[in-house]
Amino acid sequence: MVRNIDEVQQLGKDNMDATLKSFGALSKSLQTIAIEFADYSKRVFEQGTAASEKLLGAKSLDKAFEVQSDYLKSSYEGFVAQATKLGELYADLAKEAYKPFEGQFGKISAAK
């Protein structure tokens, strides 16, 4: 149980400070993720356009299949790399958003 009003006020202040820090980290991480999505979308569009131009310029059916399979392979590899990178960014987001609260849970338990 909390012993006096000063402890309650300090606990409230500490919680508010931790919440604001958490929102700051959340905002920064979400900006990074949004930029990463935008960059990836741009790359995918450019690669798709380049592959379409190569496909239209193919002189034979074999060359067309080669262009298409190269594009599919590079698209898949790019997607897997991007998914891995985004997974890491989301994991970092969770860690950074939680970090300001780590000390708060010990204070709450000690106050009881």
N, C-alpha and C positions, 0 to 999 in steps of 0.2 A: 504494500500500500504506500502511496505517496505520503511523505511526512508533513509537508507544509505547502503553502501556496507558492512560495518562491520556487520550489522544485517543479511544481506544475507549470509555472510560467516558463521556466528554463527549458523544460521538456517540450513545451509547445513551440518555443523559439527554435530549438534545435531541430525539431521535426519540420518546421517551415523552411529553415535553411537547407536541410537535406532535400526537401521536395523541390526547391528552386534549383539546386545544383543538379538534381536528377533531370528536371525538365530541360535544363541547358544542355546536358549531355545527350538527351534524347533528341533535341532539336538539331544539334550538330551531326549526330549519327544519321538522322533521317535525311539531312541535306546531302551527306556523302552518298547515301544509298540512291537518292534521286538522281544525283549527278552520274553515278555509275550506270543506272538504268538508261539515262539519256545517251550517254556515250556508247553503250552497247547497242542501243536501238539504231544509232547513227551508223555504227560499224556494220551491223547486219544489213541495213538498207544499201549501203555502198557496196558490200560484197555481193548482195543479190543483184544489184544493177550491173556490176561488172560481169557476173556469171551469165546474166541474160544476154549481154552484148556478145560475150564469147559464144554462147549457144546459138545466137542468131547468125554469127559469122562462121559457124562450123560448116566445112565443105562436105563432110561425109557423116553418115549415121554413127560410125565408130567414134569419130571425133566428138560428136554431140553427146554420146554416152559417156565418154571420158570426161568432158567438161562437167556434165551433170553429176557424175560420181565424185569428182574432185570437190565440187561445190558442197555436196551433201556431207562428205567426210569432214571438210573444214568447218562447215556449219555445226555439225555435231560436236566436234572437238571444242569449238568456241563456246557452244552452249554449256558443255560440261564445265569448262574452266570458269565461265561466268557464274554458273550456279554455285560452284564451290566458293568463289570470291564473295558472292552475295550471302551465302550461308555464314561465312566468317564475319562479314559486316554485321549481320543480325545478331550473331553471338556476342560480338563486341558491344553492340548496342545494349543488349540485356545486361552485360557486366557493368558497363558504364552507368546505366540507369540505376542499378542496384547499389553500386559502390557507396554513395552518400548515406545510405541507410544501414550499412554494416555496423557502425558504432551505435546506432540508435537502439538496436534490438538488445544489446548488452546493457544499456542504460535503463531500459524498461524493466528488464529482468532484475537488475540490481535494486531498483526502486521498490519492488514488491516485497 
